[in-house]
Amino acid sequence: MNSRTAKKDIILTVDDDRFMRTIIRDALEKNGYEVIEAHNGEEGIKKFLEVYPQMILMDVEMPIMDGFEACKQIKEYPQGKNTPVLFVTSREDEDFVEQAFGCGADDYIIKPIHSSVLRRRIRRIIDGKKAESVLHEKNKELLTMLEKLKQTQSQLIQREKMAGIGQLAAGVAHEINNPLGFVTSNFTMLGDYVKRLIYLITAYKNFIQVVPNEDEQIQKAILEINQLEKEKKLDYVLEDVDSLFSETGDGLKRVGEIVKALRTFSRSDRADQYEEYDLNYGLETTLVVVRNELKYVAEVITDLQIVPMIKTIGSQINQVLLNILVNAAQAIKSARLEERGLITIKTFSDEEFVGCSVTNNGPSIPEEIQSRIFEPFFTTKAVGEGTGLGLSISYDIIVNQHGGKIFFESTSDTGTTFTILLPIKASNHDS
């Protein structure tokens, strides 16, 4: 004898006719169903909540509560939504059919009942519901897999986003550069015009001081001019014009430097070409691009030694530098320091490599995850804050594409230092 007995499907039959219940019970028990009986709709609801049957056979006209109301209430329960209800009735008119399906019934069968028809109908409905349940579970699995695929897709898109940073920077620089050109030109011309006006105003003021004023009308005009000068604060305006032009000129110069840095950072016209690259200049332009990310978080100290030019894909190296600097800022931010943190950037070289190190005084990387830092998709950030691809892509760019090295050291005393080494001789990449 098997230790496990197959669980029987439970059928709840709700009918006030004892003879009909007996016929249904005998027909179904012979075919392996377990039959639970109820005498009216109200009792049927109670039995349903006790046993949660696989199917309900429901009479329509019953005392206390009819089949329509009982079916409607059962379907309002979460468990009842997927429990099929088969009305057993002698009616087949249009009003009945509309009301039956309106209260949630799945089907109906006409009296007098033939046992074989009833069994086939029940089997078809139960099997259909089971198949539907299996399909529902499969759909849930597929949705879970789809969600994982979406997450993986978003992670893979990060690679394209990194490449797109340079393209975006180039586009922004181009859009700003055109209006900046004519604003700067107009500003220069405006400054010349204002100087001429100031010269003329000074001449007028000198003239007023020496013109004879015995004439009453002249006296009145001079008084009016003096009054206007006081009201419009002419002396203050003349004194402040130089500083306004000086500050505005500095601002335009700053915008120009940012535009130049964006264009240099992106190198979109040579995105896949190996070219002469100055690591120091790459760092300087990248710091301009990432300035807003760093300025409220950390003080940045640079120690840039004279280093030789090397052959690289400049936009890719700039993206690696950007990623390391942003990671440093995020590490410091996570420490919630009372004062701004510190990021130290150094460049150096030897006979074989040009190198750069970026040190932050944020929390150290836990030893148990240090071996996974460069793994694709590995991240310690909360969901939605990072994909875990930045350092993996940086590793690919430095090691696989440029034949260099990237590594880090992290201790609780000194913080974390990321170092990249780029080979001076890269003949395998020369075009």
C-alpha positions as CSV (number, residue, x, y, z in Angstrom):
1,M,0.0,0.0,0.0
2,N,1.3,3.4,-0.9
3,S,2.2,5.7,2.0
4,R,0.9,8.6,0.0
5,T,-2.8,8.6,-1.0
6,A,-3.8,10.8,-3.9
7,K,-5.9,13.7,-2.7
8,K,-9.5,13.7,-4.0
9,D,-11.1,16.6,-5.7
10,I,-13.8,18.1,-3.5
11,I,-17.2,18.9,-5.0
12,L,-19.6,21.0,-3.0
13,T,-23.2,20.5,-4.1
14,V,-25.7,23.1,-2.9
15,D,-29.4,22.0,-3.4
16,D,-32.5,22.0,-1.2
17,D,-33.7,18.8,-3.0
18,R,-32.4,15.8,-1.1
19,F,-33.1,13.4,-4.0
20,M,-31.0,15.6,-6.3
21,R,-28.2,15.7,-3.9
22,T,-28.2,11.9,-3.6
23,I,-28.1,11.5,-7.3
24,I,-25.2,13.8,-7.6
25,R,-23.3,12.3,-4.7
26,D,-23.7,8.7,-6.0
27,A,-22.6,9.8,-9.5
28,L,-19.5,11.6,-8.3
29,E,-18.3,9.4,-5.5
30,K,-18.1,6.4,-7.9
31,N,-15.6,8.4,-9.9
32,G,-13.3,9.3,-7.0
33,Y,-14.7,12.7,-6.0
34,E,-15.3,13.7,-2.4
35,V,-18.8,15.3,-2.2
36,I,-19.8,17.8,0.5
37,E,-23.5,18.8,0.7
38,A,-25.4,22.0,1.7
39,H,-29.2,22.6,1.8
40,N,-29.3,26.2,0.7
41,G,-27.1,29.2,-0.4
42,E,-26.3,30.4,3.1
43,E,-25.2,26.9,4.2
44,G,-23.3,26.6,0.9
45,I,-21.2,29.7,1.7
46,K,-20.3,28.3,5.1
47,K,-19.3,24.9,3.7
48,F,-17.3,26.6,1.0
49,L,-15.3,28.6,3.6
50,E,-14.7,25.3,5.6
51,V,-13.4,23.1,2.8
52,Y,-12.5,25.3,-0.2
53,P,-13.8,22.8,-2.8
54,Q,-12.4,22.4,-6.3
55,M,-15.9,23.0,-7.7
56,I,-19.4,24.0,-6.7
57,L,-22.7,22.5,-8.1
58,M,-25.3,25.1,-7.3
59,D,-29.1,24.9,-7.5
60,V,-30.8,28.2,-8.3
61,E,-34.2,28.2,-6.4
62,M,-33.6,27.5,-2.8
63,P,-35.0,28.8,0.6
64,I,-33.1,31.4,2.8
65,M,-30.7,32.3,0.0
66,D,-31.0,31.4,-3.7
67,G,-28.1,30.2,-5.9
68,F,-27.5,33.6,-7.6
69,E,-26.9,35.4,-4.4
70,A,-24.8,32.6,-3.0
71,C,-22.6,32.5,-6.1
72,K,-22.2,36.2,-6.0
73,Q,-21.0,36.2,-2.4
74,I,-18.7,33.3,-2.9
75,K,-17.0,35.0,-5.9
76,E,-16.3,38.0,-3.6
77,Y,-13.9,35.9,-1.5
78,P,-10.3,35.7,-2.8
79,Q,-10.5,31.9,-2.8
80,G,-13.8,32.0,-4.6
81,K,-12.6,33.9,-7.6
82,N,-10.9,30.8,-9.1
83,T,-13.5,28.3,-7.8
84,P,-15.7,27.2,-10.7
85,V,-19.5,27.3,-10.1
86,L,-21.8,25.1,-12.2
87,F,-25.5,25.9,-11.9
88,V,-27.8,22.9,-11.9
89,T,-31.2,24.1,-13.2
90,S,-34.2,23.4,-15.3
91,R,-34.2,26.8,-16.8
92,E,-32.3,27.9,-20.0
93,D,-34.1,31.1,-20.9
94,E,-32.1,34.2,-21.8
95,D,-32.8,36.0,-18.5
96,F,-31.4,33.0,-16.5
97,V,-28.3,32.8,-18.6
98,E,-27.6,36.5,-18.3
99,Q,-28.2,36.5,-14.5
100,A,-26.1,33.3,-14.0
101,F,-23.0,34.5,-15.8
102,G,-23.6,38.0,-14.3
103,C,-23.1,36.7,-10.8
104,G,-19.9,34.8,-11.7
105,A,-21.0,31.3,-12.7
106,D,-18.7,29.4,-15.1
107,D,-21.3,27.2,-16.7
108,Y,-24.7,25.5,-16.2
109,I,-26.3,22.1,-16.8
110,I,-29.9,21.3,-17.4
111,K,-32.0,19.0,-15.4
112,P,-32.7,16.1,-15.6
113,I,-29.0,15.3,-15.1
114,H,-27.3,12.4,-16.9
115,S,-24.5,11.1,-14.8
116,S,-22.0,10.7,-17.7
117,V,-22.7,14.2,-18.9
118,L,-22.3,15.6,-15.4
119,R,-19.0,13.8,-14.9
120,R,-17.6,14.9,-18.2
121,R,-18.6,18.5,-17.6
122,I,-17.1,18.5,-14.1
123,R,-13.9,16.9,-15.4
124,R,-13.6,19.4,-18.2
125,I,-14.1,22.4,-15.9
126,I,-11.8,21.1,-13.1
127,D,-9.1,20.1,-15.6
128,G,-9.5,23.5,-17.3
129,K,-9.1,25.3,-13.9
130,K,-6.1,23.2,-13.0
131,A,-4.5,24.0,-16.4
132,E,-5.3,27.6,-15.9
133,S,-3.7,27.5,-12.5
134,V,-0.6,25.8,-13.9
135,L,-0.5,28.4,-16.7
136,H,-0.9,31.2,-14.1
137,E,2.1,29.8,-12.2
138,K,4.1,29.5,-15.4
139,N,3.2,33.1,-16.2
140,K,4.4,34.1,-12.8
141,E,7.7,32.4,-13.4
142,L,7.9,34.0,-16.8
143,L,7.2,37.4,-15.3
144,T,9.9,36.8,-12.7
145,M,12.4,35.8,-15.4
146,L,11.3,38.8,-17.5
147,E,12.0,41.1,-14.6
148,K,15.4,39.5,-14.2
149,L,16.0,40.0,-17.9
150,K,15.0,43.6,-17.6
151,Q,17.4,44.1,-14.7
152,T,20.2,42.5,-16.7
153,Q,19.2,44.6,-19.8
154,S,19.4,47.8,-17.7
155,Q,22.8,46.7,-16.4
156,L,24.0,46.1,-19.9
157,I,22.7,49.4,-21.1
158,Q,25.0,51.0,-18.5
159,R,27.9,50.1,-20.9
160,E,26.1,52.1,-23.6
161,K,25.4,54.9,-21.2
162,M,29.1,55.2,-20.3
163,A,29.9,55.4,-24.0
164,G,27.1,57.9,-24.4
165,I,28.5,60.2,-21.7
166,G,31.1,61.4,-24.2
167,Q,28.6,61.8,-27.0
168,L,26.3,63.8,-24.7
169,A,29.1,66.0,-23.5
170,A,30.1,66.7,-27.1
171,G,26.5,67.6,-28.0
172,V,26.1,69.9,-25.0
173,A,29.4,71.6,-25.7
174,H,28.5,72.2,-29.3
175,E,25.1,73.6,-28.4
176,I,26.6,75.9,-25.8
177,N,29.6,76.9,-28.0
178,N,27.6,78.6,-30.7
179,P,25.6,81.0,-28.5
180,L,28.7,81.5,-26.3
181,G,30.6,82.7,-29.3
182,F,28.2,85.5,-30.2
183,V,27.5,86.4,-26.5
184,T,31.3,86.8,-25.9
185,S,31.7,88.8,-29.1
186,N,28.7,91.1,-28.3
187,F,29.9,91.4,-24.7
188,T,33.3,92.6,-25.9
189,M,31.7,95.1,-28.2
190,L,29.3,96.2,-25.4
191,G,32.3,96.8,-23.2
192,D,33.8,99.1,-25.8
193,Y,30.5,101.0,-26.2
194,V,30.2,101.5,-22.4
195,K,33.7,102.8,-22.2
196,R,32.8,105.4,-24.9
197,L,29.6,106.4,-23.0
198,I,31.5,106.7,-19.8
199,Y,34.1,109.0,-21.5
200,L,31.3,111.1,-23.0
201,I,29.4,111.3,-19.6
202,T,32.7,112.4,-17.9
203,A,33.1,115.1,-20.6
204,Y,29.5,116.3,-20.0
205,K,30.1,116.4,-16.2
206,N,33.3,118.4,-16.7
207,F,31.5,120.8,-19.1
208,I,28.7,121.4,-16.5
209,Q,31.3,122.4,-13.9
210,V,32.9,125.1,-16.1
211,V,30.0,126.4,-18.1
212,P,28.9,130.0,-17.0
213,N,25.7,129.7,-15.0
214,E,24.5,133.3,-14.7
215,D,21.7,132.5,-17.1
216,E,18.6,131.4,-15.2
217,Q,17.7,128.7,-17.7
218,I,21.2,127.3,-17.6
219,Q,21.1,127.2,-13.8
220,K,17.7,125.4,-13.9
221,A,19.0,122.8,-16.4
222,I,22.2,122.2,-14.4
223,L,20.1,121.7,-11.2
224,E,17.9,119.2,-13.0
225,I,20.9,117.2,-14.3
226,N,22.4,117.2,-10.8
227,Q,19.2,116.0,-9.4
228,L,18.9,113.2,-12.0
229,E,22.5,112.1,-11.3
230,K,21.6,111.7,-7.6
231,E,18.4,109.9,-8.3
232,K,20.0,107.4,-10.7
233,K,23.1,107.1,-8.6
234,L,25.3,107.9,-11.5
235,D,28.6,108.0,-9.5
236,Y,27.9,104.6,-8.1
237,V,27.0,103.2,-11.5
238,L,30.2,104.6,-13.1
239,E,32.2,103.1,-10.2
240,D,30.5,99.7,-10.4
241,V,30.6,99.2,-14.2
242,D,34.2,98.1,-14.3
243,S,33.7,95.4,-11.7
244,L,30.5,94.2,-13.4
245,F,32.2,93.8,-16.7
246,S,35.2,92.1,-15.0
247,E,33.0,89.6,-13.2
248,T,30.9,88.9,-16.3
249,G,34.0,88.5,-18.4
250,D,35.4,86.0,-15.8
251,G,32.0,84.1,-16.0
252,L,32.1,83.9,-19.8
253,K,35.7,82.7,-19.6
254,R,34.7,80.0,-17.2
255,V,31.9,78.9,-19.4
256,G,34.3,78.7,-22.3
257,E,36.7,76.6,-20.3
258,I,33.8,74.2,-19.4
259,V,32.8,73.9,-23.1
260,K,36.4,73.2,-24.0
261,A,36.7,70.6,-21.3
262,L,33.5,68.9,-22.4
263,R,34.7,68.8,-26.0
264,T,38.0,67.4,-24.9
265,F,36.4,64.9,-22.5
266,S,34.1,63.5,-25.2
267,R,36.5,63.3,-28.2
268,S,33.4,62.0,-30.0
269,D,34.9,62.5,-33.4
270,R,37.7,60.0,-32.4
271,A,35.7,57.7,-30.2
272,D,37.3,54.5,-31.5
273,Q,40.7,55.8,-32.5
274,Y,44.0,55.4,-30.6
275,E,45.7,58.8,-30.4
276,E,48.2,60.8,-28.4
277,Y,46.8,61.3,-25.0
278,D,47.9,63.5,-22.1
279,L,46.8,61.9,-18.8
280,N,47.2,65.1,-16.9
281,Y,45.0,67.0,-19.3
282,G,42.5,64.2,-19.3
283,L,42.2,64.4,-15.6
284,E,41.8,68.2,-15.7
285,T,39.0,68.0,-18.2
286,T,37.3,65.2,-16.3
287,L,37.4,67.2,-13.1
288,V,35.6,70.0,-14.8
289,V,32.9,67.6,-16.0
290,V,32.5,66.0,-12.5
291,R,33.0,69.2,-10.5
292,N,29.3,69.4,-9.4
293,E,29.5,65.8,-8.1
294,L,32.6,66.5,-6.0
295,K,32.4,70.1,-4.8
296,Y,29.9,69.6,-2.0
297,V,31.4,66.3,-0.9
298,A,35.1,66.5,-0.9
299,E,38.1,68.8,-1.3
300,V,40.2,67.7,-4.3
301,I,44.0,67.9,-4.1
302,T,46.0,67.2,-7.3
303,D,49.6,66.3,-7.6
304,L,50.2,66.0,-11.3
305,Q,53.7,65.1,-12.4
306,I,55.1,65.6,-15.9
307,V,54.2,62.4,-17.7
308,P,54.8,61.3,-21.3
309,M,52.1,61.2,-24.0
310,I,50.7,57.8,-24.6
311,K,48.5,56.1,-27.3
312,T,44.9,55.5,-26.0
313,I,41.3,55.9,-26.9
314,G,41.1,59.2,-24.9
315,S,37.3,59.2,-24.4
316,Q,37.4,55.8,-22.9
317,I,40.2,56.7,-20.4
318,N,38.3,59.8,-19.5
319,Q,35.2,57.7,-18.7
320,V,37.3,55.4,-16.5
321,L,38.6,58.5,-14.6
322,L,35.0,59.8,-14.3
323,N,33.8,56.5,-12.9
324,I,36.6,56.3,-10.3
325,L,36.0,59.9,-9.2
326,V,32.3,59.5,-8.9
327,N,32.8,56.3,-6.9
328,A,35.2,58.1,-4.6
329,A,32.6,60.9,-4.0
330,Q,29.8,58.3,-3.3
331,A,32.1,56.5,-0.9
332,I,32.8,59.7,1.1
333,K,29.1,60.6,1.0
334,S,28.1,57.2,2.4
335,A,30.4,57.9,5.5
336,R,28.3,60.9,6.4
337,L,31.3,62.8,7.6
338,E,30.8,66.0,9.6
339,E,33.2,67.8,7.3
340,R,33.9,67.5,3.6
341,G,36.0,64.5,2.7
342,L,39.3,64.5,0.8
343,I,40.2,63.1,-2.6
344,T,43.8,63.1,-3.6
345,I,44.8,62.6,-7.3
346,K,48.4,61.9,-8.3
347,T,50.0,61.1,-11.7
348,F,53.4,59.5,-12.2
349,S,55.4,57.5,-14.7
350,D,58.3,55.1,-15.0
351,E,59.9,53.4,-18.0
352,E,57.0,51.2,-18.7
353,F,53.8,52.9,-17.5
354,V,52.0,56.2,-17.0
355,G,49.9,56.0,-13.9
356,C,47.2,57.7,-11.9
357,S,46.0,57.1,-8.3
358,V,42.8,58.4,-6.8
359,T,42.6,58.2,-3.0
360,N,39.4,58.9,-0.9
361,N,39.1,59.0,2.8
362,G,35.7,57.3,2.9
363,P,35.1,54.0,4.5
364,S,37.2,51.1,3.5
365,I,36.0,48.3,1.2
366,P,35.1,45.2,3.4
367,E,37.7,42.4,3.0
368,E,35.0,39.8,2.2
369,I,33.9,41.6,-1.0
370,Q,37.3,43.0,-2.2
371,S,37.8,40.0,-4.5
372,R,34.5,40.8,-6.3
373,I,34.9,44.5,-6.9
374,F,35.6,44.1,-10.6
375,E,32.9,41.4,-11.2
376,P,30.1,42.4,-13.6
377,F,26.8,43.3,-11.9
378,F,28.4,43.2,-8.4
379,T,27.4,46.3,-6.4
380,T,27.0,47.3,-2.7
381,K,24.7,50.1,-3.6
382,A,20.9,49.9,-2.9
383,V,18.6,48.8,-5.7
384,G,18.2,51.6,-8.3
385,E,21.4,53.4,-7.2
386,G,23.9,51.4,-9.3
387,T,24.2,48.6,-11.7
388,G,27.6,47.1,-10.7
389,L,29.0,47.6,-14.1
390,G,31.1,50.7,-13.7
391,L,34.2,49.1,-12.4
392,S,33.8,46.0,-14.5
393,I,33.7,48.2,-17.7
394,S,36.6,50.2,-16.4
395,Y,38.6,47.0,-15.9
396,D,37.8,45.9,-19.5
397,I,38.8,49.3,-20.9
398,I,42.1,49.5,-19.0
399,V,43.2,45.8,-19.0
400,N,41.6,44.2,-22.1
401,Q,41.5,47.2,-24.5
402,H,44.7,49.1,-23.5
403,G,46.9,46.4,-22.0
404,G,47.2,48.2,-18.7
405,K,46.5,47.5,-15.1
406,I,43.8,48.6,-12.6
407,F,43.9,47.7,-8.9
408,F,43.0,49.1,-5.5
409,E,44.1,49.1,-1.9
410,S,41.7,49.7,0.9
411,T,42.3,50.0,4.7
412,S,40.4,51.6,7.6
413,D,43.4,53.9,8.2
414,T,44.1,55.3,4.8
415,G,40.8,54.9,2.9
416,T,40.7,53.5,-0.6
417,T,43.1,54.1,-3.5
418,F,42.4,53.1,-7.0
419,T,45.4,53.0,-9.4
420,I,45.4,52.7,-13.1
421,L,48.6,52.0,-15.1
422,L,48.7,52.6,-18.9
423,P,51.6,51.3,-21.0
424,I,53.8,53.9,-22.6
425,K,54.6,51.5,-25.5
426,A,51.4,50.3,-27.1
427,S,52.6,49.2,-30.5
428,N,49.8,46.6,-30.8
429,H,47.3,49.5,-30.9
430,D,49.2,51.7,-33.3
431,S,47.4,52.3,-36.5
